[in-house]
Amino acid sequence: MSSITLLITALLIYVVGAFISLCVSKNEQLSINISGVTSVLGGILGIISCAPVLISNETVYDLFQTPFEFAQFSIRIDGLAAFMVCVISLLVVITAIYSFSYVQEYKGKGAGTMGFFMNLFIASMIALVTSDNAFYFLVFFEMMSLSSYFLVLTEQDENATKAGLLYFFIAHAGSVLIMIAFYIFYCHAGSFEFEAFRQTQLSTPLAFTVFMLAFLGFGAKAGMIPLHGWLPKAHPAAPSHASALMSGVMVKIGIFGIIKVGIDLLGATNIWFGVIVLGFGAVSSVLGVLYALAEHDIKRLLAYHTVENIGIIMMGVGVGMIGIAIKQPILATVGLLGGLYHLLNHAVFKGLLFLGAGSIMYRLDTKDMDLMGGLSKLMPYTALTFLIGTMAISALPPFNGFVSEWFTYQSLFTLSQNSDIVLKIAGPVAIIMLALTGALAALCFVKVYGISFGGAPRSEKAANAREVPMPMIVAMAILAILCILLGIGASEVSPVITRVANSLAQLQNTFPIAENGTVVAHSEPNTALSTPMVAIMLVAFFFIPFAYYAMTKSSRLSDSAKGNPWACGYAYEPDMASSAGGFTRPLRTMFKPLYTIRKTFDPSPMTYKAIDQVIKGSTKVEPFWEEKVTMPIAHFIPWISNKIRWLQVGDFRVYCIYFVVALVMLLAVAATM
């Protein structure tokens, strides 16, 4: 069977599974099983269909006739589309395995309809990245936004409703910008086919306008700053396996769209395309991690780290676009390689972290890290896999996050050597911001793991926690293993992604930047990195503490006793441990202008009722942008909805008049075209 036939079969499996799941939704267990099985089958077929295209770097195209003459349905699987399908399908299979046990807690909350929207969500993403027609691209984009919107509403509480409305508003505002960009293309190409767009030569001002419209539209979907407001609200509200897909792959559709328009359709001919992407990426990476540091809600924290990692991906993509514009092939290839490799890596380790957070919530029913603690002994498999995820996202070698960030560093160092004054400044500034991001990310995940899994339990539910069911452990274990394999196996993975980068840059040769385990960005020998050697050295370093212990072992050490931490002579209580907020307070003080701090007080004693002077207090830290921009928008949406409610008179005849008026307006617009 051809790649396109297999891909269409996978899409049909998703759609059929969605509707069967909906039809049997009253039998929630059957609906859960059907949704999970069809997701696994569809994901496997998706990988099988696109892996050969990804490896061979060939382009497969087919056109299907439809009743609409202006929009024939065309499928194009090139290197980038095949790469995206494989990334999406990989995470789909793993989250589907996880869902067999995890979704059990949603029985009675619409578990059957959840399977329906989940499968449509997956199908729309895969159809979108393989569509070669602007009309159907927008149709699938809308389907993706709507299905994920209903997944956000799963909890059916006030917070989920507000998060869903904000996401709905920003997603559709972005869609409008993308529509305008594609309409400008259509007016000059005379067709909605992307192939016609590629052949169209737009003037420089018009091309820049199209790019900025598409960049802001897709940037809103990607969650880049300052269009990120929906992300830390919508992702925590969704079920954790849906959050893993939304954060792991849905936001990457925004990155895909930026690459599609900026490189594939416009050819990245303007150097400022890349500079803008690089600049927004650098700012998003630093502010994303700074906002994450202030969080004590584990899923909101992970959502802000998605903003950070989207910024890192954009930095690589921006450098690649600059390389194409100034016709420096190695710069273009290394930049795109770093961005695409990090896109894959982020899907893996962020998927793992969201599934880990879901496992904690599955047992503790809380997202507050200050109510966790001591879980490493009670949930050892979850703790181990989550630890691997934290090391990967912190870019520690030999895990996968280190490799992709290394490529990004190499591209930025190469950019710094350019003679253009703007690029000569942009390179070092971006390097500094990426280094700061990495250091803050490591600090943040020391906090996350230490507060959540270390120490003593801080609540009764934490003290009574136990390990999650086996399907959830298996899913997390697969992702943890991939975090290791994508790191130490970079010499096997990076040549495949390099071919995708070369095809985007329209280069015929594959540069030897990742062969035989050696990563080289340019000819200087001191820029080489052997990832297998790094892995061997780290394994050796891992055994050094054990060797030291064996050599210095004495009866005093072997007779050591276990007990509670010393509390200056007082009885130890969990309240004495460092909180998530206290751990990062010095940084919040340093970057105070970025936050708004709200304090609430409880007059009851904090620890000992004998000390009446002590007042128990808590603080809520809100990012400045969220306080000044996102929340006003969130309040404006229901306000304006109430103001126009008078249009909903409940009379069918009035609604018919609305349709007629809208039709007349559309015909009038069409007549002027």
ZIKAFEN-V405333 format. One record per residue. RES is the residue in three letters. SS is DSSP state (H for helix, E for strand, - for the rest). Layout:
# ZIKAFEN-V405333
RES | SS
RES | SS
This chain:
# ZIKAFEN-V405333
MET | -
SER | -
SER | H
ILE | H
THR | H
LEU | H
LEU | H
ILE | H
THR | H
ALA | H
LEU | H
LEU | H
ILE | H
TYR | H
VAL | H
VAL | H
GLY | H
ALA | H
PHE | H
ILE | H
SER | H
LEU | H
CYS | H
VAL | -
SER | -
LYS | -
ASN | -
GLU | H
GLN | H
LEU | H
SER | H
ILE | H
ASN | H
ILE | H
SER | H
GLY | H
VAL | H
THR | H
SER | H
VAL | H
LEU | H
GLY | H
GLY | H
ILE | H
LEU | H
GLY | H
ILE | H
ILE | H
SER | H
CYS | H
ALA | H
PRO | H
VAL | H
LEU | H
ILE | H
SER | H
ASN | -
GLU | -
THR | -
VAL | E
TYR | E
ASP | E
LEU | E
PHE | E
GLN | -
THR | -
PRO | -
PHE | -
GLU | -
PHE | -
ALA | -
GLN | -
PHE | E
SER | E
ILE | E
ARG | E
ILE | E
ASP | -
GLY | H
LEU | H
ALA | H
ALA | H
PHE | H
MET | H
VAL | H
CYS | H
VAL | H
ILE | H
SER | H
LEU | H
LEU | H
VAL | H
VAL | H
ILE | H
THR | H
ALA | H
ILE | H
TYR | H
SER | H
PHE | H
SER | H
TYR | H
VAL | H
GLN | H
GLU | H
TYR | H
LYS | -
GLY | -
LYS | -
GLY | -
ALA | H
GLY | H
THR | H
MET | H
GLY | H
PHE | H
PHE | H
MET | H
ASN | H
LEU | H
PHE | H
ILE | H
ALA | H
SER | H
MET | H
ILE | H
ALA | H
LEU | H
VAL | H
THR | H
SER | E
ASP | -
ASN | E
ALA | H
PHE | H
TYR | H
PHE | H
LEU | H
VAL | H
PHE | H
PHE | H
GLU | H
MET | H
MET | H
SER | H
LEU | H
SER | H
SER | H
TYR | H
PHE | H
LEU | H
VAL | H
LEU | H
THR | H
GLU | H
GLN | -
ASP | -
GLU | H
ASN | H
ALA | H
THR | H
LYS | H
ALA | H
GLY | H
LEU | H
LEU | H
TYR | H
PHE | H
PHE | H
ILE | H
ALA | H
HIS | H
ALA | H
GLY | H
SER | H
VAL | H
LEU | H
ILE | H
MET | H
ILE | H
ALA | H
PHE | H
TYR | H
ILE | H
PHE | H
TYR | H
CYS | H
HIS | H
ALA | H
GLY | -
SER | -
PHE | -
GLU | E
PHE | H
GLU | H
ALA | H
PHE | H
ARG | H
GLN | H
THR | -
GLN | -
LEU | -
SER | -
THR | H
PRO | H
LEU | H
ALA | H
PHE | H
THR | H
VAL | H
PHE | H
MET | H
LEU | H
ALA | H
PHE | H
LEU | H
GLY | H
PHE | H
GLY | H
ALA | H
LYS | H
ALA | H
GLY | -
MET | -
ILE | -
PRO | -
LEU | -
HIS | -
GLY | -
TRP | -
LEU | H
PRO | H
LYS | H
ALA | H
HIS | H
PRO | H
ALA | H
ALA | -
PRO | -
SER | H
HIS | H
ALA | H
SER | H
ALA | H
LEU | H
MET | H
SER | H
GLY | H
VAL | H
MET | H
VAL | H
LYS | H
ILE | H
GLY | H
ILE | H
PHE | H
GLY | H
ILE | H
ILE | H
LYS | H
VAL | H
GLY | H
ILE | H
ASP | H
LEU | H
LEU | -
GLY | -
ALA | -
THR | -
ASN | -
ILE | H
TRP | H
PHE | H
GLY | H
VAL | H
ILE | H
VAL | H
LEU | H
GLY | H
PHE | H
GLY | H
ALA | H
VAL | H
SER | H
SER | H
VAL | H
LEU | H
GLY | H
VAL | H
LEU | H
TYR | H
ALA | H
LEU | H
ALA | -
GLU | -
HIS | -
ASP | E
ILE | H
LYS | H
ARG | H
LEU | H
LEU | H
ALA | H
TYR | H
HIS | H
THR | H
VAL | H
GLU | H
ASN | H
ILE | H
GLY | H
ILE | H
ILE | H
MET | H
MET | H
GLY | H
VAL | H
GLY | H
VAL | H
GLY | H
MET | H
ILE | H
GLY | H
ILE | H
ALA | H
ILE | -
LYS | -
GLN | -
PRO | H
ILE | H
LEU | H
ALA | H
THR | H
VAL | H
GLY | H
LEU | H
LEU | H
GLY | H
GLY | H
LEU | H
TYR | H
HIS | H
LEU | H
LEU | H
ASN | H
HIS | H
ALA | H
VAL | H
PHE | H
LYS | H
GLY | H
LEU | H
LEU | H
PHE | H
LEU | H
GLY | H
ALA | H
GLY | H
SER | H
ILE | H
MET | H
TYR | H
ARG | H
LEU | H
ASP | -
THR | -
LYS | -
ASP | E
MET | H
ASP | H
LEU | H
MET | -
GLY | -
GLY | -
LEU | H
SER | H
LYS | H
LEU | H
MET | -
PRO | H
TYR | H
THR | H
ALA | H
LEU | H
THR | H
PHE | H
LEU | H
ILE | H
GLY | H
THR | H
MET | H
ALA | H
ILE | H
SER | -
ALA | -
LEU | -
PRO | -
PRO | -
PHE | -
ASN | H
GLY | H
PHE | H
VAL | H
SER | H
GLU | H
TRP | H
PHE | H
THR | H
TYR | H
GLN | H
SER | H
LEU | H
PHE | H
THR | H
LEU | H
SER | H
GLN | -
ASN | -
SER | -
ASP | -
ILE | H
VAL | H
LEU | H
LYS | H
ILE | H
ALA | H
GLY | H
PRO | H
VAL | H
ALA | H
ILE | H
ILE | H
MET | H
LEU | H
ALA | H
LEU | H
THR | H
GLY | H
ALA | H
LEU | H
ALA | H
ALA | H
LEU | H
CYS | H
PHE | H
VAL | H
LYS | H
VAL | H
TYR | H
GLY | H
ILE | H
SER | H
PHE | H
GLY | -
GLY | -
ALA | -
PRO | -
ARG | -
SER | -
GLU | H
LYS | H
ALA | H
ALA | H
ASN | -
ALA | -
ARG | -
GLU | -
VAL | -
PRO | -
MET | H
PRO | H
MET | H
ILE | H
VAL | H
ALA | H
MET | H
ALA | H
ILE | H
LEU | H
ALA | H
ILE | H
LEU | H
CYS | H
ILE | H
LEU | H
LEU | H
GLY | H
ILE | H
GLY | -
ALA | H
SER | H
GLU | H
VAL | H
SER | H
PRO | H
VAL | H
ILE | H
THR | H
ARG | H
VAL | H
ALA | H
ASN | H
SER | H
LEU | H
ALA | -
GLN | -
LEU | -
GLN | -
ASN | -
THR | -
PHE | -
PRO | -
ILE | -
ALA | E
GLU | E
ASN | -
GLY | -
THR | E
VAL | E
VAL | -
ALA | -
HIS | -
SER | -
GLU | -
PRO | H
ASN | H
THR | H
ALA | -
LEU | E
SER | E
THR | H
PRO | H
MET | H
VAL | H
ALA | H
ILE | H
MET | H
LEU | H
VAL | H
ALA | H
PHE | H
PHE | H
PHE | H
ILE | H
PRO | H
PHE | H
ALA | H
TYR | H
TYR | H
ALA | H
MET | H
THR | H
LYS | -
SER | -
SER | H
ARG | H
LEU | H
SER | H
ASP | -
SER | -
ALA | -
LYS | -
GLY | -
ASN | -
PRO | -
TRP | -
ALA | -
CYS | -
GLY | -
TYR | -
ALA | -
TYR | -
GLU | -
PRO | H
ASP | H
MET | H
ALA | -
SER | -
SER | -
ALA | H
GLY | H
GLY | H
PHE | H
THR | -
ARG | H
PRO | H
LEU | H
ARG | H
THR | H
MET | H
PHE | -
LYS | H
PRO | H
LEU | H
TYR | E
THR | E
ILE | E
ARG | E
LYS | E
THR | E
PHE | E
ASP | E
PRO | -
SER | -
PRO | -
MET | -
THR | -
TYR | -
LYS | -
ALA | -
ILE | -
ASP | -
GLN | -
VAL | -
ILE | -
LYS | E
GLY | E
SER | E
THR | E
LYS | E
VAL | E
GLU | E
PRO | E
PHE | H
TRP | H
GLU | H
GLU | H
LYS | H
VAL | H
THR | H
MET | H
PRO | H
ILE | H
ALA | H
HIS | H
PHE | H
ILE | H
PRO | H
TRP | H
ILE | H
SER | H
ASN | H
LYS | H
ILE | -
ARG | H
TRP | H
LEU | H
GLN | -
VAL | -
GLY | -
ASP | -
PHE | H
ARG | H
VAL | H
TYR | H
CYS | H
ILE | H
TYR | H
PHE | H
VAL | H
VAL | H
ALA | H
LEU | H
VAL | H
MET | H
LEU | H
LEU | H
ALA | H
VAL | H
ALA | H
ALA | H
THR | H
MET | -
